[in-house]
Amino acid sequence: MARKKTRFVCQECGTEAPKWLGRCPGCSRWNTMVEERETVQVSGGSGIRRVSAGGRATPITDVKKQDAPRSDTGIRELNRVLGGGLVPGSFILVGGDPGIGKSTLLLQASHQLSLRGLSVLYVSGEESAEQIRLRADRLGTLCPGLLVASETDLTAVESLMNDVRPSVMVIDSIQTMYHPDVASAPGSVSQVRECTGQLMRWAKEKGIAILIVGHVTKSGEIAGPRMLEHMVDSVLYFEGERHHTYRVLRAVKNRFGSTNEIGVFEMKESGLSEVDNPSEMFLSGRPVGMPGTAVTASLEGSRPVLVELQALVAPTGFATPKRMATGVDPHRLAMIIAVLEKRLGLFLQNQDAYINAVGGVRLTEPAVDLAMAVSLASSFRDRPVSPHDLFVGEVGLTGEVRGVSRVEQRVAEACNMGFERVILPEKNCRGWTPPDGIRLIGVRTLEEALEAALGG
């Protein structure tokens, strides 16, 4: 016996309400509540199957440890972000802007996995099998072990899965899938939640590694309920500028590895290629002898990456100057400007300030503060920084330069890229020996750093 159930669900956060509301009580956004009609089975149980057998609690010391080997995806940058490879039974969500390369990345990974003897099922709800073949011809990813299907009905996908019994399955995308027992349209909150729940149960019960593609909203978040990100094991974001060829794969959630690692790719005619040396990529085309540029070393997981920061300080004719930051935290930009004004006497109240991390990378750690301050002061004073200098350090509100972690790796990367001097906190100069050919300049305050970088 079934009955119809009507409810209103927020398309942004998934909050439910018994009647329509102009403003969502969950995310406080306007006009996001949408009516959904769902068929509910009154008898026959809840329909939710348990993943684990038995109904009793077990001491954690008695739980058997399963050392399932990770599957090599054949793409080193993807393996790095996943934590060493693909875990059997894992459930992974890949999001990104339209056209950024999500389907290309997963098709190339599926090809590499099939070459390693794994059975891979690639299910697309957005392309026909013929269109997938055309893309595979262009990418050179043809392999008999890679099975493709064009399907949006989740029950049909289950039949395919039972027939093929794949080791890895790709769903492109979750917003196009629908379950016939749910009366809502594909892409609605109810459909996304139900389809994701079914796929999660298949992954855990059958030990299949399932990768799903998720669309993103205008704000850059994955479309659908926030519960979608909580249900999966890993959430990967594929980032990059549409007008640049470089792409960055970043993990914001990973139950099987670190969330600090990044993978760098370059989009070419033949698909995505790995970038072995991201520092060289981010520093390519760097201007020499121009004011407002400084290079810093940022740690992305276990990998030090050298990035150029460019700043522009220009007079403004408005009462309130602009403060714009791309690739760095705008709040830290405002803090650095305040420190420069208060502690060093730079009058920036009538100056617009812009700062950009070149290459589309996003820097979040405070170790880039010193490079931000030097680039701003260099642009304001119109004095260039030596192209052989690198800056690492956190700047405090009193103008002190604080120590950073793992400075040995940062300095070694700078030495490999041909830098001659590293201006860093004095605390980080003690207790270790730098490589030959590079000179360390320890500073205690921001004033000392600017003196070493700009000569007064």
N, C-alpha and C positions, 0 to 999 in steps of 0.2 A: 504494500500500500504506500502510495506516495502523495505528498501534498506540496503545494506551492508556498514558497516563503519569499517575502519581499523585504528587502533591507536596503540601506543606503551605506555605501562604503567610500571612504576617501581614496582617491586615485593616487595620492602622494604617499601617505603613511599607512593606509589600510585600516584606519579606525572605522568601526561600525557604529551605526546609529539606527534607532527604530523609525525615525522620520527624517525628512530632508532638513538640513541645516545649511545656512549660508556660509558659516565659518566652521571649519573643522575643529572640534575640541582637542584633537591630538596634536596637530602641527600648526594650528592657528592660521591656516591659509584659507582664502576665500574661494567659493565656487568650485570646490574639488569633490563634493559629495555627489556620487552617481548612483542611481537606482539599479539594483541587481535583483533578478528573480532566480531563485534556486529551487531545484526539485529535491526534497528531503525524504529519504526513506524512513517511514515511521517504524517498521518492523525489520527484522533481519540483522540487527546489530549495528554497531557504529561504522562498520566497514574498515576500521583501522586494524591492520595486522601488526602483531608484535614482531620486532626484529630479533629479539633474543628469546630463546626457549626457556621455559620454567618460570615460576612465579615467586621464587624465594631469593633473598639476598645472599651474596657470597662474599666472604672476606677477600679483600683485594689481593692478599698474599696467595690465595688459592686459585686466582684466575690465571689460566694458562696464557703464557706470552707467545704471541704469534709473530715470528720474524719473517714477514712476507717481503721478498725482495722487491725493490723498486724497479720499474720498467724504464729503461733508457729511451727518452723520446727522440734521440738523435739530434736534438737541438740543445747545445750546451747552455745557452742563455735561458732557455725555458727550464732546463733541469736545475739551474742555479736558483731561479725564483721559486720553483716547487719544493726545493729543499733536497735535491739530489735525484729526482726522477718522479715517475708517476706511481703512486701507491695503489695496489689493487683494492677495489671497493671504495675508493675515494670519490667525492662528489664536488666538482670544481665549477665555479661560475666565472666566466670571462666577460668583462664589460668594456665598453669603449664607444667613442663617437662613431657615427655612420661613416663607412669608407676608410676607417683607420687601419684595417687589416686583420680584424679578428678572425674572419672566415679563412683568410689566406694562411694565418698562423696555424690554425687548427687543422686545415687540410694538409699542410706540410708536415705537421707533427703526426697526423694519421698515416701519412705515407711512410714516414720513417719507422713508425711502430709496426706497420704491416711488413716492412722489409726485414724486421727482426723476428718475424715468425708469429706475431700476435694477430688475432682476428679482430678487425676494426670495422664497426658499422657507423657510417656517417649518414645521419638523417637530417634532411634540410626541409624546412617548411616554407622557405622563401625562394628556392630555386628548384627547377626540374632536374632530373638526372642528366639530361642532355646539357644543361647549362653547367652543371658540376663537371661534366666531362670536358667541356671547352676550357674551363678554368684549370682543370688538371693538366690539359695539354700545354697550356701556357706556362704553368709552373713546373712541368716535368714531374708530376706526382702520380704516374700511372703504375699500378701494382695490382695483381690479381687478388691479393689478400685484403685489399681495401674495398669494402662493399658499400654502395651508396643507395639511398632511397629518398624519394620525395613524398613526405607524409606529414600530416598535421593531426591526425586522429591518434590519441595516445593508446587506445586499445589496439589499433593496427600496429603501432610501434612495438607494443608488447608481444604481438604475434610474431613480428619480424625478429625480435630479440630471442624468443623461445626457439625459433627455427635456426637462427644463425649461431646462437650462443657465443657472442663476441666477448673478447677480453676487455675491449675499450669501445665505448659508444659516445658519439658526439651528437648533440642536439642543437641545431641552428635554425631558429632560436626558440627560447622558452616562451616568448610572447606570441608565437604563432601556433603553439600546441593547444589543444582543447580536449577535454574529457566529455564524452556524450552524456554522462549522468549529471553534469552541471549545466544549467540552462543559460548561463551568462555567455557573452561573446568572447572569442579568443583575445587574450591580452588583458582581460579584466582581472581584478584582484582575486576573485574566486577561482577563476581558471588557472592563473599563475600559481596560486597557493596549492590547489589540488594537484596540478601536474607536477609541481616540484616535490610535493609529498610522495607521490607515486614513484618518481624517479629516485628519490632518496631511499625508499624501501627496496627498490630493485638493486641499487648499488650495494646496500649493506647485506641483503639476503643472498644475492648471487655472486658477490665479489667482483662486480664489474666496475671498472673505473669509468665514470660518466662525466663528460665535460659539456656544459651548456653555455650558450651565448645569451647574454642579456642586453637588451637595448637600454639606452640611457636617456634621461630627460634633458631639458634645456639647461638645467643647473649642473649637469654632469653626473648626477646620481643614477643608479640603476633603476629603471622603471619598475613599477609594481610595489607590493608591500615590502616594508623593511624586513619582514620576517624571512624573505627570500635569502638575504645575506646571512641570517642567523642559522638557517637550515643547512647550508652547504658547509663543506670542510674548508674550502679555500675560496677566496675572492681575489681575482686578478683584474687589474685595470690596464688596458692598453692605451697609452697616452702618446700625444705628439701633435704637432701643428700640421694642419692640412697642407700648408704650402712648403713644408720641410720634408725631407726624405727620411729623417730619423724618427724612430719610434722607441718608446720606453715601456717595458712591461714591469709592473710593480704589483706586489702582493700587499693587500691591506688586511687580509686575514689568512692564516695558514696554520692548520692544526698539525701539520707534519713538518714544519720547518720555520725559519725565521721570516719575519715580515719586513726586514730591512734590506733584503737583496733586491737588485734591479737587473733586468736584462735589456740590452741595447741592440736594436736592429736598424737596418737600413732598407727602405723600400726601393726595390729595383723593378725593371720590367719583368724579370724572371721570378719575382716574389721577394720574400724577406730574406735578407742575408745577415748573419751575425756580425757584430762589431767587436773585434777582439780587444781593441784598445780604445775605450771610450774617451780617455783623456786626450788622445790625439785628435779624435773627432771633434770634441768640444772646443779645442784650441785652434782648429784649422781656420785660416783666414784672419787670425788675430792681428789687429792694427798695431804697428810699432811706432812709438814716439807720439802717441795721441793722448791728451789728458783724459782722465775719467775712466781708465781701465785698470783692473787689478785682478790677479789670478789667485784663487784659493783652492785648497784641497778638502773635498768633502768625502766623508765615509758613507758609502751606500752598502750596508751590510759588512761583508769582509773585504770589500773592494774600495780602495781610494780612487777618487775621480777628480781630476783637475778641471776646474770650470772658470771661465772668464766672467767677471762681473763688470758691466758697463754702467756708468752713472753720468747723468747730465744735469747740471745745476745752472739754471738760467734765470735772469730777472723776470719778474712778473709785473703786470700792470693792474692786477686785481688785489683787493684787500686780503683775500685768503689765498695763500699759495697752494699749488697742487703738490700732492705726495703720492706718486704712483709707483708700484712695484710689480714686476713680472718675474715669477720664479722664486721669489723670496717672500718672507712674511712682511706684509705692509706695516704691522704693528712694530716690528723690530726696526724697520726703516725709520719710523717716526721717533723711536727711542734713540737711535744712533744720531739722528739730526739734533735732538735735544741735548745729547751729551756733547756734540761738537760745538753747539752754541754756548752751553753753560761752562764747560771745562776748558775749551780751547779758544773761545772768543770769536768763532766764525759766525758772522751775522747772516743767517739764512732765513730770516723772517720775511724778507721780500724776494725770495728766490723759489722758483719751482724746482722740484727735485724728482728725477726719474731714475730708476735703477732696473736693470734687466740682467737675468742670468742667461747667457748666450747658449743657444742650442735647444731651447724648450725644456731644459731640465728644471726640476723643482727642488730647492735646497731648504731643508728644515732645521738642520742642527745649528746651534749657536756658534760653532767654530768658524763660521763665515762672517761673523760680525766685523772683524778687523779689516777684511778685504772690502766690505761695504763702506766702512768709515774712510779708508784710504782712497777708494774710488770717488767718493763724494768730495773729499777735501782736494783731491787732484783736479777734479772738474771745476770746483769753486776757485781755486788758486790758479787754474790754467797751467799747471805744471805736470808734465808726464811722469809716470812711474817707469823705472827700468824694466824692460821686457824680461829680464832674467831674475826678477824678484817674485817670491811667492809669500802670501800672507795667511797665517792661521792663528786664530785666537778668539776668545769670547770677550766682549767689552761689557764692563759693568757700568752702573749708573754714576759712579764716582770717577769714571774715566780709567779705571784699572783694567789691565789685560789679564784675563784668567786663563788657567791651563786647560788643555783639551786632552782627550784620550787618544791612545794609539798613534802618537806623533811619529814613531819610527816608520810606520808604513806610509804615512803622508810624505815624509821627507824622502824616503826611498823612491816613491813615485815621482816626486819633483826632480830628483837626481836623474832618473831614467829619461825624463822629458827634457833634460838639458838646462834646468834652472841652476843658477849659481849661488843665490842667497835665499834663505828662508827666514822671514821675520816672524817670530813666534813668542809666546810667553816665556819669560825667564825661567819659570818653574820647569818647563819642558826641556830645558837645555841640560839639565843635570841627570847623571846616572846612566848615560849611554854614549856611544861613540857614533857620530854621523858618518855617512859614506864619504869616500874620497871625492874631491872635486866640488863639494858644496859647503857653504859657510852658513852657520847659524848665528842670528842676531837676536839675543834675548832682550825683551822689553818688559817693563813693569807697568807703564801707563800708555795711554793712547798718544799722549804728546811725544813720548820717546819714539813710538812707532812712526809717527808722521815725520819726525826729525830724520829718522833713518831712511824713510821712503822718499821724501820730497826735499830733504836738505834744509829744514827750517821752516 
